[in-house]
Amino acid sequence: MKALIDPMDLTAGQVAEILDLADRIIADPKAYAHKCDGKKLATLFYEPSTRTRLSFEAAMLELGGSVIGFASADSSSASKGESVADTIRVIGCYADIAAIRHPKEGAALVAAQNAAIPVINAGDGGHQHPTQTLTDLLTIRSLKGRLDNLTLGLCGDLTFGRTVHSLIRAMMRYPNVRFVLISPRELPVPDYIREELVAKGIPFTEARRLEDEIGNLDVLYMTRVQRERFFNEEDYIRLRDSYILDKAKMDLAKPDMIVLHPLPRVNEIAVEVDSDPRACYFKQVLYGKYVRMALMLKMLEVEGC
């Protein structure tokens, strides 16, 4: 696999292979501790990230490889005007695989088209975030035991939330999945997602109040309202606290519902929820490391993986 730009670049079979490999890594991490000896990962992060960048770096280090790269555009030659295409050509001389995050949609695709090494999209603007999607799928499968026959609620900023777009499209492949899309009127799911759901005959509901829907959900995926995607500060301030998951709302949920969040959170999940056994967003972070280990092993075509 030369590049992973969109979660739909992977077939359902390839997704299953990656998740199965991640499960084997979780069961016996020592067996994979030297699989990437001598390999280098380049992390090209043009916008801030904590979990995604460190998750990629930890994944490669735990496979025995090493990491080079930069954590912001200001610390790269992008600050001098270098194009993404030229940067990836240079990086290909130093590294075996690259993960790129960029604020502009399509930047990862440009990198892949000009790269001599495998490229992983680590998030491009409000568009796609395929490794977060793999993380979400592994988390749901591990904690719920399945990816089918689920009611999945997505709550918050559904317009700019790239993790939401990627997860919906990935989950469309599994039978008997129903979506509940909970957002302010100003931040609905994009038309292309809605049209795809309709075209495939996949049931979905659009709602405004979390408390009206939470009791029906098997999985609740919370998202923050993203300040960095707004052009108008007043709109951000007005919408940022549209949904706050607290103990009172959790009392309305099923005993086995799980709560996920791609993080970082701001105010949308009260700290009091962290102690609820259904709060699984920090487990989700750990699954993200394992699924990125599995993905890089597959993309690097490491023997025996």
PASEBA-1860 file (N, C-alpha, C; in nm, 3 decimals):
! residues 305
1> MKALIDPM> 0.084/-0.119/0.000/0.000/0.000/0.000/0.088/0.125/0.000 ~ 0.076/0.207/-0.104/0.165/0.322/-0.118/0.119/0.441/-0.034 ~ -0.012/0.453/-0.013/-0.062/0.568/0.062/-0.195/0.535/0.126 ~ -0.224/0.601/0.239/-0.355/0.597/0.302/-0.399/0.742/0.322 ~ -0.488/0.787/0.236/-0.533/0.926/0.239/-0.675/0.936/0.295 ~ -0.758/0.842/0.256/-0.900/0.841/0.290/-0.928/0.703/0.351 ~ -1.010/0.693/0.455/-1.038/0.560/0.510/-1.096/0.464/0.408 ~ -1.161/0.518/0.305/-1.220/0.432/0.203/-1.116/0.383/0.103
9> DLTAGQVA> -0.990/0.424/0.119/-0.882/0.365/0.040/-0.862/0.218/0.078 ~ -0.905/0.183/0.198/-0.892/0.046/0.246/-1.020/-0.031/0.219 ~ -1.008/-0.152/0.170/-1.124/-0.239/0.159/-1.164/-0.287/0.298 ~ -1.284/-0.341/0.310/-1.327/-0.396/0.438/-1.232/-0.508/0.482 ~ -1.183/-0.585/0.384/-1.088/-0.692/0.415/-0.957/-0.639/0.468 ~ -0.906/-0.530/0.408/-0.781/-0.471/0.456/-0.798/-0.413/0.596 ~ -0.913/-0.351/0.622/-0.940/-0.299/0.756/-0.936/-0.413/0.857 ~ -1.002/-0.523/0.824/-1.005/-0.638/0.915/-0.864/-0.691/0.940
17> EILDLADR> -0.780/-0.695/0.836/-0.642/-0.742/0.853/-0.564/-0.652/0.949 ~ -0.582/-0.520/0.935/-0.512/-0.425/1.023/-0.560/-0.440/1.167 ~ -0.691/-0.451/1.186/-0.745/-0.465/1.321/-0.702/-0.598/1.383 ~ -0.701/-0.703/1.303/-0.657/-0.834/1.355/-0.510/-0.830/1.394 ~ -0.427/-0.762/1.313/-0.285/-0.749/1.348/-0.269/-0.667/1.475 ~ -0.347/-0.560/1.489/-0.342/-0.480/1.612/-0.376/-0.566/1.734 ~ -0.476/-0.653/1.719/-0.511/-0.743/1.829/-0.394/-0.834/1.866 ~ -0.322/-0.883/1.765/-0.207/-0.970/1.793/-0.095/-0.892/1.862
25> IIADPKAY> -0.077/-0.767/1.824/0.025/-0.683/1.889/-0.012/-0.660/2.035 ~ -0.140/-0.631/2.061/-0.186/-0.610/2.198/-0.160/-0.735/2.282 ~ -0.185/-0.852/2.223/-0.169/-0.978/2.295/-0.023/-1.013/2.322 ~ 0.068/-0.971/2.233/0.210/-1.010/2.247/0.301/-0.901/2.191 ~ 0.308/-0.785/2.257/0.387/-0.674/2.203/0.535/-0.706/2.185 ~ 0.590/-0.794/2.268/0.732/-0.825/2.257/0.766/-0.891/2.124 ~ 0.670/-0.960/2.066/0.694/-1.029/1.939/0.714/-0.930/1.824 ~ 0.676/-0.805/1.846/0.683/-0.704/1.740/0.785/-0.594/1.771
33> AHKCDGKK> 0.859/-0.611/1.879/0.946/-0.504/1.929/1.063/-0.471/1.837 ~ 1.097/-0.560/1.743/1.209/-0.534/1.654/1.171/-0.546/1.506 ~ 1.042/-0.543/1.479/0.995/-0.561/1.341/1.037/-0.446/1.249 ~ 1.061/-0.328/1.307/1.100/-0.213/1.224/1.240/-0.163/1.257 ~ 1.326/-0.253/1.306/1.466/-0.215/1.328/1.524/-0.156/1.199 ~ 1.586/-0.039/1.212/1.649/0.025/1.097/1.555/0.109/1.012 ~ 1.425/0.109/1.044/1.328/0.188/0.968/1.309/0.325/1.033 ~ 1.280/0.426/0.949/1.258/0.561/0.999/1.119/0.610/0.957
41> LATLFYEP> 1.049/0.668/1.053/0.922/0.736/1.028/0.946/0.886/1.030 ~ 0.894/0.958/0.931/0.897/1.105/0.932/0.757/1.155/0.967 ~ 0.748/1.235/1.073/0.620/1.296/1.112/0.624/1.442/1.066 ~ 0.540/1.474/0.967/0.537/1.608/0.908/0.409/1.675/0.952 ~ 0.416/1.747/1.063/0.296/1.805/1.123/0.297/1.956/1.105 ~ 0.212/2.002/1.012/0.202/2.143/0.979/0.105/2.217/1.070 ~ 0.034/2.144/1.156/-0.053/2.206/1.256/-0.039/2.128/1.386 ~ -0.075/2.190/1.500/-0.050/2.127/1.630/-0.122/1.995/1.647
49> STRTRLSF> -0.057/1.905/1.719/-0.116/1.777/1.753/-0.043/1.721/1.874 ~ -0.117/1.658/1.961/-0.055/1.586/2.072/-0.069/1.437/2.049 ~ -0.194/1.387/2.054/-0.219/1.244/2.046/-0.172/1.182/1.916 ~ -0.210/1.242/1.802/-0.180/1.176/1.675/-0.029/1.170/1.652 ~ 0.041/1.281/1.673/0.186/1.281/1.648/0.257/1.187/1.744 ~ 0.227/1.198/1.873/0.296/1.114/1.970/0.257/0.967/1.953 ~ 0.134/0.942/1.910/0.092/0.805/1.886/0.172/0.742/1.773 ~ 0.189/0.814/1.663/0.272/0.765/1.553/0.415/0.741/1.600
57> EAAMLELG> 0.469/0.838/1.674/0.608/0.826/1.717/0.626/0.710/1.815 ~ 0.535/0.697/1.910/0.543/0.585/2.005/0.529/0.452/1.932 ~ 0.439/0.449/1.832/0.419/0.325/1.756/0.548/0.281/1.687 ~ 0.615/0.372/1.619/0.738/0.335/1.550/0.848/0.297/1.648 ~ 0.860/0.372/1.757/0.962/0.340/1.857/0.939/0.202/1.918 ~ 0.814/0.166/1.942/0.785/0.036/2.001/0.804/-0.079/1.902 ~ 0.811/-0.045/1.773/0.842/-0.145/1.671/0.993/-0.156/1.647 ~ 1.071/-0.073/1.717/1.216/-0.079/1.705/1.275/0.021/1.608
65> GSVIGFAS> 1.189/0.102/1.545/1.237/0.202/1.449/1.270/0.334/1.515 ~ 1.294/0.436/1.432/1.326/0.569/1.482/1.239/0.672/1.412 ~ 1.244/0.796/1.462/1.153/0.901/1.415/1.229/1.028/1.387 ~ 1.196/1.092/1.274/1.244/1.227/1.244/1.122/1.309/1.206 ~ 1.140/1.442/1.195/1.027/1.523/1.149/1.017/1.655/1.220 ~ 0.900/1.719/1.208/0.876/1.848/1.271/0.734/1.853/1.323 ~ 0.712/1.940/1.425/0.585/1.946/1.495/0.502/2.069/1.459 ~ 0.554/2.156/1.374/0.477/2.272/1.329/0.537/2.325/1.201
73> ADSSSASK> 0.456/2.395/1.123/0.504/2.451/0.997/0.616/2.552/1.021 ~ 0.609/2.621/1.135/0.710/2.723/1.165/0.849/2.665/1.183 ~ 0.855/2.536/1.218/0.986/2.474/1.239/1.032/2.395/1.117 ~ 0.968/2.419/1.004/1.007/2.351/0.880/1.033/2.455/0.772 ~ 1.078/2.409/0.657/1.103/2.502/0.546/0.974/2.554/0.483 ~ 0.858/2.506/0.532/0.731/2.566/0.488/0.727/2.713/0.524 ~ 0.796/2.749/0.632/0.800/2.890/0.673/0.877/2.976/0.573 ~ 0.956/2.909/0.488/1.030/2.980/0.383/0.958/2.972/0.248
81> GESVADTI> 0.845/2.904/0.248/0.768/2.893/0.125/0.781/2.762/0.051 ~ 0.850/2.664/0.110/0.865/2.535/0.041/0.730/2.465/0.028 ~ 0.705/2.406/-0.087/0.580/2.336/-0.111/0.580/2.200/-0.045 ~ 0.458/2.146/-0.024/0.445/2.011/0.031/0.511/1.910/-0.063 ~ 0.493/1.930/-0.194/0.551/1.837/-0.292/0.703/1.832/-0.280 ~ 0.768/1.947/-0.265/0.913/1.947/-0.252/0.956/1.889/-0.117 ~ 0.881/1.921/-0.011/0.916/1.869/0.121/0.915/1.716/0.121 ~ 0.811/1.656/0.063/0.802/1.510/0.067/0.909/1.446/-0.020
89> RVIGCYAD> 0.950/1.513/-0.128/1.060/1.459/-0.208/1.190/1.455/-0.127 ~ 1.211/1.559/-0.049/1.330/1.564/0.037/1.321/1.456/0.146 ~ 1.206/1.448/0.211/1.188/1.353/0.321/1.209/1.210/0.272 ~ 1.171/1.183/0.148/1.189/1.050/0.092/1.335/1.006/0.085 ~ 1.426/1.102/0.091/1.569/1.069/0.093/1.616/1.027/0.231 ~ 1.534/1.055/0.334/1.577/1.031/0.472/1.497/0.923/0.543 ~ 1.371/0.904/0.505/1.280/0.819/0.583/1.221/0.708/0.496 ~ 1.163/0.609/0.562/1.102/0.496/0.493/0.951/0.510/0.480
97> IAAIRHPK> 0.891/0.594/0.564/0.747/0.614/0.565/0.719/0.750/0.629 ~ 0.611/0.816/0.589/0.581/0.949/0.642/0.435/0.959/0.684 ~ 0.412/1.033/0.792/0.276/1.069/0.835/0.267/1.220/0.827 ~ 0.165/1.272/0.758/0.154/1.415/0.738/0.020/1.467/0.789 ~ 0.025/1.574/0.869/-0.096/1.647/0.907/-0.083/1.789/0.853 ~ -0.193/1.837/0.795/-0.189/1.968/0.730/-0.325/2.036/0.742 ~ -0.328/2.168/0.760/-0.457/2.236/0.772/-0.537/2.245/0.642 ~ -0.472/2.221/0.528/-0.541/2.234/0.400/-0.587/2.098/0.349
105> EGAALVAA> -0.713/2.090/0.312/-0.765/1.967/0.255/-0.692/1.935/0.125 ~ -0.655/1.810/0.110/-0.587/1.767/-0.012/-0.437/1.769/-0.004 ~ -0.380/1.826/0.103/-0.234/1.834/0.113/-0.171/1.695/0.121 ~ -0.235/1.604/0.194/-0.180/1.469/0.206/-0.180/1.397/0.072 ~ -0.283/1.421/-0.008/-0.289/1.360/-0.141/-0.176/1.413/-0.229 ~ -0.150/1.543/-0.223/-0.039/1.601/-0.298/0.093/1.537/-0.255 ~ 0.109/1.519/-0.125/0.231/1.455/-0.075/0.244/1.313/-0.131 ~ 0.136/1.238/-0.126/0.140/1.100/-0.175/0.173/1.092/-0.323
113> QNAAIPVI> 0.120/1.187/-0.399/0.143/1.187/-0.544/0.288/1.218/-0.581 ~ 0.361/1.278/-0.486/0.499/1.318/-0.514/0.602/1.240/-0.431 ~ 0.555/1.140/-0.359/0.643/1.070/-0.265/0.700/0.943/-0.324 ~ 0.822/0.913/-0.283/0.884/0.785/-0.318/0.868/0.684/-0.206 ~ 0.803/0.724/-0.096/0.782/0.639/0.020/0.633/0.636/0.053 ~ 0.586/0.539/0.132/0.445/0.538/0.173/0.410/0.663/0.255 ~ 0.289/0.714/0.233/0.242/0.835/0.302/0.110/0.805/0.372 ~ 0.100/0.847/0.496/-0.023/0.831/0.575/-0.078/0.970/0.605
121> NAGDGGHQ> -0.205/0.990/0.573/-0.273/1.115/0.607/-0.305/1.113/0.755 ~ -0.245/1.204/0.830/-0.271/1.214/0.974/-0.370/1.327/1.003 ~ -0.448/1.364/0.901/-0.550/1.468/0.915/-0.524/1.584/0.821 ~ -0.622/1.610/0.732/-0.606/1.724/0.641/-0.729/1.814/0.651 ~ -0.710/1.929/0.715/-0.818/2.025/0.731/-0.938/1.963/0.798 ~ -1.057/1.994/0.747/-1.180/1.935/0.799/-1.222/1.815/0.719 ~ -1.130/1.752/0.648/-1.163/1.651/0.549/-1.159/1.510/0.606 ~ -1.042/1.446/0.608/-1.034/1.305/0.648/-0.924/1.283/0.753
129> HPTQTLTD> -0.942/1.178/0.830/-0.844/1.142/0.935/-0.846/0.989/0.948 ~ -0.790/0.918/0.848/-0.809/0.773/0.842/-0.752/0.694/0.959 ~ -0.641/0.738/1.018/-0.588/0.657/1.129/-0.670/0.676/1.256 ~ -0.737/0.791/1.271/-0.831/0.805/1.382/-0.950/0.711/1.360 ~ -0.990/0.697/1.234/-1.099/0.606/1.203/-1.062/0.462/1.237 ~ -0.941/0.420/1.200/-0.896/0.286/1.237/-0.892/0.269/1.389 ~ -0.849/0.373/1.458/-0.850/0.372/1.605/-0.992/0.353/1.658 ~ -1.085/0.428/1.601/-1.225/0.419/1.646/-1.282/0.281/1.620
137> LLTIRSLK> -1.252/0.224/1.502/-1.303/0.092/1.468/-1.246/-0.014/1.563 ~ -1.116/-0.007/1.590/-1.055/-0.103/1.682/-1.114/-0.090/1.821 ~ -1.136/0.034/1.866/-1.193/0.058/1.999/-1.334/0.001/2.008 ~ -1.417/0.030/1.909/-1.554/-0.019/1.911/-1.556/-0.172/1.906 ~ -1.477/-0.230/1.815/-1.476/-0.376/1.802/-1.426/-0.442/1.930 ~ -1.323/-0.384/1.992/-1.266/-0.443/2.113/-1.362/-0.434/2.232 ~ -1.433/-0.321/2.242/-1.517/-0.298/2.360/-1.660/-0.346/2.344 ~ -1.709/-0.345/2.221/-1.847/-0.391/2.196/-1.851/-0.531/2.135
145> GRLDNLTL> -1.736/-0.579/2.087/-1.730/-0.714/2.032/-1.777/-0.727/1.889 ~ -1.809/-0.614/1.824/-1.862/-0.618/1.688/-1.858/-0.479/1.627 ~ -1.874/-0.475/1.494/-1.887/-0.348/1.422/-2.022/-0.340/1.349 ~ -2.102/-0.444/1.363/-2.235/-0.442/1.302/-2.341/-0.435/1.413 ~ -2.468/-0.417/1.371/-2.579/-0.417/1.467/-2.557/-0.318/1.581 ~ -2.527/-0.194/1.543/-2.500/-0.089/1.642/-2.578/0.037/1.608 ~ -2.617/0.110/1.711/-2.669/0.246/1.694/-2.560/0.341/1.743 ~ -2.509/0.419/1.650/-2.394/0.506/1.676/-2.439/0.651/1.674
153> GLCGDLTF> -2.422/0.719/1.787/-2.454/0.861/1.796/-2.329/0.944/1.783 ~ -2.335/1.048/1.700/-2.224/1.141/1.683/-2.274/1.279/1.721 ~ -2.205/1.343/1.816/-2.259/1.463/1.878/-2.157/1.577/1.878 ~ -2.201/1.694/1.834/-2.117/1.814/1.840/-2.102/1.878/1.705 ~ -1.980/1.910/1.669/-1.949/1.974/1.542/-1.940/1.868/1.433 ~ -2.048/1.851/1.359/-2.050/1.750/1.253/-2.016/1.809/1.118 ~ -1.998/1.941/1.111/-1.961/2.006/0.985/-1.811/1.999/0.961 ~ -1.734/2.037/1.061/-1.589/2.046/1.045/-1.516/1.926/1.105
161> GRTVHSLI> -1.588/1.839/1.175/-1.524/1.727/1.244/-1.479/1.618/1.148 ~ -1.352/1.620/1.109/-1.302/1.524/1.010/-1.309/1.381/1.064 ~ -1.295/1.364/1.195/-1.306/1.230/1.251/-1.447/1.175/1.234 ~ -1.545/1.262/1.245/-1.685/1.223/1.227/-1.710/1.177/1.084 ~ -1.664/1.256/0.988/-1.686/1.222/0.847/-1.624/1.087/0.814 ~ -1.503/1.066/0.859/-1.432/0.942/0.829/-1.501/0.823/0.895 ~ -1.544/0.839/1.021/-1.604/0.727/1.093/-1.739/0.688/1.031 ~ -1.820/0.787/0.995/-1.949/0.755/0.934/-1.929/0.675/0.806
169> RAMMRYPN> -1.838/0.720/0.722/-1.818/0.653/0.594/-1.764/0.511/0.615 ~ -1.678/0.494/0.713/-1.624/0.360/0.740/-1.731/0.267/0.796 ~ -1.816/0.318/0.885/-1.917/0.235/0.949/-2.033/0.202/0.855 ~ -2.046/0.276/0.746/-2.151/0.246/0.648/-2.137/0.104/0.591 ~ -2.019/0.048/0.597/-1.993/-0.081/0.535/-2.050/-0.198/0.615 ~ -2.083/-0.174/0.739/-2.122/-0.285/0.826/-2.274/-0.293/0.836 ~ -2.329/-0.416/0.837/-2.475/-0.431/0.835/-2.542/-0.386/0.964 ~ -2.663/-0.336/0.948/-2.750/-0.299/1.061/-2.687/-0.195/1.152
177> VRFVLISP> -2.620/-0.097/1.092/-2.568/0.018/1.168/-2.662/0.136/1.143 ~ -2.702/0.199/1.250/-2.790/0.316/1.242/-2.717/0.435/1.303 ~ -2.730/0.551/1.239/-2.661/0.672/1.286/-2.761/0.771/1.345 ~ -2.721/0.833/1.456/-2.796/0.944/1.514/-2.702/1.063/1.514 ~ -2.735/1.165/1.436/-2.648/1.280/1.413/-2.701/1.398/1.493 ~ -2.628/1.433/1.600/-2.675/1.533/1.697/-2.586/1.656/1.686 ~ -2.643/1.767/1.643/-2.562/1.887/1.622/-2.649/2.011/1.629 ~ -2.585/2.128/1.649/-2.660/2.254/1.632/-2.701/2.268/1.485
185> RELPVPDY> -2.804/2.348/1.460/-2.847/2.370/1.321/-2.733/2.426/1.236 ~ -2.643/2.501/1.298/-2.534/2.565/1.224/-2.421/2.469/1.189 ~ -2.417/2.350/1.251/-2.303/2.259/1.233/-2.350/2.117/1.196 ~ -2.435/2.105/1.094/-2.484/1.972/1.056/-2.380/1.893/0.979 ~ -2.405/1.765/0.962/-2.319/1.682/0.880/-2.323/1.737/0.736 ~ -2.210/1.735/0.663/-2.209/1.789/0.526/-2.306/1.715/0.434 ~ -2.350/1.785/0.331/-2.447/1.727/0.237/-2.397/1.598/0.174 ~ -2.266/1.591/0.144/-2.217/1.471/0.075/-2.228/1.347/0.162
193> IREELVAK> -2.215/1.363/0.294/-2.232/1.251/0.385/-2.379/1.211/0.390 ~ -2.466/1.311/0.404/-2.610/1.283/0.410/-2.657/1.215/0.282 ~ -2.609/1.264/0.167/-2.648/1.207/0.038/-2.601/1.062/0.025 ~ -2.482/1.033/0.078/-2.429/0.897/0.071/-2.511/0.802/0.158 ~ -2.553/0.848/0.275/-2.637/0.768/0.362/-2.771/0.736/0.294 ~ -2.829/0.839/0.234/-2.957/0.821/0.166/-2.943/0.725/0.048 ~ -2.837/0.744/-0.032/-2.817/0.662/-0.152/-2.799/0.514/-0.116 ~ -2.739/0.487/0.000/-2.714/0.349/0.040/-2.825/0.292/0.127
201> GIPFTEAR> -2.927/0.373/0.152/-3.039/0.325/0.231/-3.006/0.297/0.375 ~ -2.910/0.371/0.430/-2.866/0.350/0.568/-2.949/0.439/0.661 ~ -3.013/0.385/0.762/-3.099/0.466/0.848/-3.019/0.566/0.931 ~ -3.070/0.689/0.938/-3.009/0.791/1.022/-3.114/0.890/1.067 ~ -3.086/0.952/1.181/-3.173/1.054/1.239/-3.089/1.176/1.267 ~ -3.141/1.294/1.238/-3.074/1.418/1.276/-3.150/1.479/1.394 ~ -3.077/1.514/1.499/-3.140/1.560/1.622/-3.065/1.681/1.677 ~ -3.130/1.751/1.768/-3.070/1.869/1.831/-3.035/1.845/1.978
209> RLEDEIGN> -3.112/1.758/2.047/-3.096/1.740/2.192/-3.035/1.603/2.223 ~ -2.919/1.605/2.285/-2.851/1.480/2.323/-2.934/1.399/2.420 ~ -2.996/1.465/2.516/-3.070/1.392/2.619/-3.190/1.316/2.563 ~ -3.241/1.359/2.447/-3.353/1.288/2.385/-3.310/1.160/2.316 ~ -3.182/1.148/2.283/-3.134/1.036/2.201/-3.040/0.941/2.273 ~ -2.980/0.984/2.381/-2.871/0.907/2.441/-2.915/0.768/2.487 ~ -3.040/0.754/2.527/-3.088/0.624/2.574/-3.098/0.519/2.466 ~ -3.090/0.559/2.339/-3.101/0.465/2.227/-2.966/0.419/2.174
217> LDVLYMTR> -2.856/0.473/2.227/-2.725/0.456/2.165/-2.646/0.340/2.224 ~ -2.573/0.271/2.137/-2.473/0.173/2.180/-2.336/0.238/2.194 ~ -2.311/0.338/2.110/-2.185/0.413/2.111/-2.218/0.560/2.098 ~ -2.160/0.643/2.184/-2.173/0.789/2.173/-2.036/0.846/2.141 ~ -2.025/0.914/2.027/-1.898/0.972/1.983/-1.911/1.124/1.998 ~ -1.849/1.177/2.102/-1.854/1.321/2.128/-1.742/1.392/2.052 ~ -1.768/1.515/2.009/-1.665/1.596/1.945/-1.671/1.738/2.000 ~ -1.559/1.806/1.993/-1.557/1.946/2.035/-1.594/2.035/1.919
225> VQRERFFN> -1.643/2.155/1.950/-1.658/2.259/1.850/-1.519/2.320/1.830 ~ -1.468/2.313/1.707/-1.327/2.342/1.681/-1.305/2.490/1.649 ~ -1.246/2.557/1.743/-1.221/2.700/1.727/-1.140/2.729/1.600 ~ -1.044/2.642/1.567/-0.953/2.668/1.456/-1.022/2.659/1.320 ~ -1.145/2.605/1.315/-1.217/2.594/1.188/-1.312/2.712/1.164 ~ -1.325/2.800/1.265/-1.418/2.911/1.253/-1.348/3.037/1.203 ~ -1.419/3.112/1.118/-1.369/3.242/1.074/-1.419/3.353/1.166 ~ -1.524/3.325/1.241/-1.588/3.427/1.324/-1.584/3.382/1.470
233> EEDYIRLR> -1.512/3.457/1.553/-1.498/3.423/1.694/-1.632/3.423/1.767 ~ -1.720/3.516/1.728/-1.851/3.523/1.794/-1.932/3.396/1.772 ~ -1.925/3.339/1.651/-1.997/3.215/1.623/-1.940/3.101/1.706 ~ -1.809/3.097/1.718/-1.746/2.992/1.798/-1.792/3.001/1.944 ~ -1.789/3.121/2.001/-1.827/3.138/2.142/-1.973/3.100/2.162 ~ -2.058/3.132/2.066/-2.201/3.102/2.077/-2.228/2.952/2.072 ~ -2.145/2.877/1.997/-2.174/2.736/1.973/-2.089/2.639/2.054 ~ -1.983/2.688/2.118/-1.883/2.597/2.176/-1.939/2.508/2.285
241> DSYILDKA> -2.039/2.555/2.360/-2.094/2.475/2.470/-2.233/2.422/2.437 ~ -2.256/2.393/2.309/-2.388/2.344/2.268/-2.423/2.212/2.336 ~ -2.323/2.128/2.358/-2.346/1.997/2.420/-2.242/1.972/2.527 ~ -2.288/1.940/2.645/-2.200/1.903/2.755/-2.251/1.772/2.813 ~ -2.171/1.667/2.800/-2.208/1.536/2.854/-2.171/1.535/3.001 ~ -2.271/1.518/3.086/-2.247/1.516/3.230/-2.313/1.391/3.292 ~ -2.303/1.380/3.423/-2.355/1.262/3.491/-2.505/1.246/3.470 ~ -2.578/1.357/3.471/-2.723/1.351/3.454/-2.760/1.289/3.320
249> KMDLAKPD> -2.688/1.325/3.215/-2.716/1.267/3.082/-2.671/1.121/3.077 ~ -2.558/1.089/3.141/-2.511/0.951/3.144/-2.612/0.860/3.216 ~ -2.686/0.914/3.311/-2.787/0.835/3.382/-2.900/0.792/3.289 ~ -2.913/0.858/3.174/-3.018/0.824/3.077/-2.972/0.718/2.978 ~ -2.843/0.686/2.979/-2.786/0.597/2.877/-2.794/0.451/2.918 ~ -2.776/0.363/2.820/-2.772/0.219/2.846/-2.654/0.185/2.937 ~ -2.667/0.080/3.018/-2.556/0.040/3.106/-2.429/0.000/3.029 ~ -2.445/-0.044/2.904/-2.328/-0.089/2.827/-2.293/0.005/2.712
257> MIVLHPLP> -2.352/0.124/2.709/-2.309/0.222/2.610/-2.164/0.262/2.637 ~ -2.088/0.290/2.531/-1.953/0.342/2.550/-1.945/0.483/2.494 ~ -1.864/0.566/2.558/-1.843/0.705/2.515/-1.702/0.717/2.458 ~ -1.694/0.765/2.334/-1.566/0.789/2.269/-1.552/0.937/2.239 ~ -1.428/0.980/2.219/-1.398/1.120/2.184/-1.259/1.120/2.122 ~ -1.239/1.184/2.007/-1.106/1.184/1.946/-1.005/1.269/2.021 ~ -1.052/1.352/2.114/-0.968/1.442/2.194/-0.890/1.539/2.104 ~ -0.852/1.656/2.153/-0.871/1.703/2.290/-1.014/1.746/2.318
265> RVNEIAVE> -1.053/1.732/2.443/-1.183/1.784/2.482/-1.165/1.923/2.540 ~ -1.271/1.999/2.538/-1.270/2.131/2.602/-1.372/2.127/2.715 ~ -1.499/2.155/2.683/-1.603/2.149/2.786/-1.709/2.044/2.758 ~ -1.695/1.972/2.646/-1.808/1.890/2.600/-1.827/1.760/2.678 ~ -1.728/1.719/2.757/-1.746/1.607/2.850/-1.700/1.655/2.988 ~ -1.793/1.656/3.083/-1.758/1.699/3.218/-1.659/1.599/3.280 ~ -1.569/1.651/3.361/-1.467/1.568/3.424/-1.529/1.458/3.509 ~ -1.648/1.484/3.563/-1.715/1.386/3.647/-1.749/1.257/3.571
273> VDSDPRAC> -1.755/1.265/3.438/-1.786/1.148/3.358/-1.666/1.053/3.348 ~ -1.544/1.104/3.371/-1.423/1.024/3.353/-1.424/0.897/3.437 ~ -1.486/0.901/3.552/-1.486/0.785/3.642/-1.594/0.683/3.606 ~ -1.680/0.716/3.512/-1.784/0.622/3.467/-1.718/0.513/3.384 ~ -1.743/0.385/3.411/-1.678/0.279/3.333/-1.713/0.282/3.185 ~ -1.818/0.353/3.148/-1.856/0.365/3.007/-1.774/0.471/2.933 ~ -1.697/0.550/3.007/-1.611/0.653/2.946/-1.483/0.586/2.896 ~ -1.469/0.575/2.764/-1.362/0.493/2.707/-1.265/0.574/2.621
281> YFKQVLYG> -1.265/0.707/2.634/-1.184/0.789/2.544/-1.036/0.781/2.574 ~ -0.997/0.747/2.696/-0.854/0.731/2.721/-0.806/0.592/2.679 ~ -0.892/0.492/2.689/-0.861/0.362/2.630/-0.844/0.376/2.478 ~ -0.926/0.461/2.420/-0.922/0.487/2.276/-0.784/0.536/2.234 ~ -0.723/0.619/2.315/-0.588/0.671/2.286/-0.488/0.555/2.276 ~ -0.497/0.461/2.369/-0.405/0.347/2.369/-0.427/0.259/2.246 ~ -0.553/0.236/2.211/-0.581/0.158/2.090/-0.523/0.227/1.967 ~ -0.517/0.361/1.970/-0.460/0.434/1.857/-0.315/0.402/1.831
289> KYVRMALM> -0.239/0.381/1.936/-0.098/0.343/1.920/-0.087/0.206/1.854 ~ -0.166/0.111/1.901/-0.157/-0.025/1.847/-0.202/-0.033/1.701 ~ -0.307/0.042/1.667/-0.354/0.034/1.529/-0.256/0.102/1.434 ~ -0.186/0.204/1.480/-0.084/0.268/1.395/0.039/0.178/1.381 ~ 0.071/0.102/1.483/0.177/0.001/1.470/0.140/-0.098/1.361 ~ 0.017/-0.147/1.366/-0.028/-0.245/1.267/-0.028/-0.187/1.126 ~ -0.076/-0.064/1.113/-0.082/0.000/0.981/0.057/0.017/0.922 ~ 0.152/0.065/1.001/0.286/0.086/0.947/0.352/-0.045/0.909
297> LKMLEVEG> 0.329/-0.150/0.987/0.383/-0.281/0.951/0.327/-0.326/0.816 ~ 0.200/-0.305/0.793/0.138/-0.342/0.667/0.192/-0.259/0.551 ~ 0.203/-0.127/0.572/0.246/-0.038/0.464/0.393/-0.056/0.430 ~ 0.472/-0.095/0.529/0.613/-0.122/0.506/0.638/-0.265/0.458 ~ 0.529/-0.342/0.451/0.535/-0.481/0.402/0.638/-0.563/0.480 ~ 0.632/-0.547/0.612/0.723/-0.621/0.699/0.687/-0.769/0.697 ~ 0.786/-0.851/0.681/0.764/-0.996/0.667/0.695/-1.052/0.791 ~ 0.599/-1.138/0.768/0.529/-1.202/0.878/0.417/-1.122/0.937
305> C> 0.386/-1.004/0.877/0.279/-0.919/0.930/0.166/-0.901/0.828
END
